[in-house]
Amino acid sequence: MSVDTHTKGRTLDSYARARAADVIVLIDPDLASLPVEISVKKAGLFGRGVAVVVDGVDGAPCPINLI
């Protein structure tokens, strides 16, 4: 996962969009094509951060190697 808040002037049409509270998450088409469940929630001491968890669908192993 990466975070990029500088989107002005970039072509983002191919990205899927999801909203988590007041944050809009852009999901890469390659990631969206994988059999994964992506959970996004607010995190941090004051809820200003974002936590992302990627799991396999329905308890299956995650197809992404995060090492």
Secondary structure, DSSP 4 states (H G I P E B T S, - for coil): -------TT---TTSEEEEETTEEEEE-HHHHTSSEEEEEEEESTTS-EEEEEEEEGGGPPPSS---
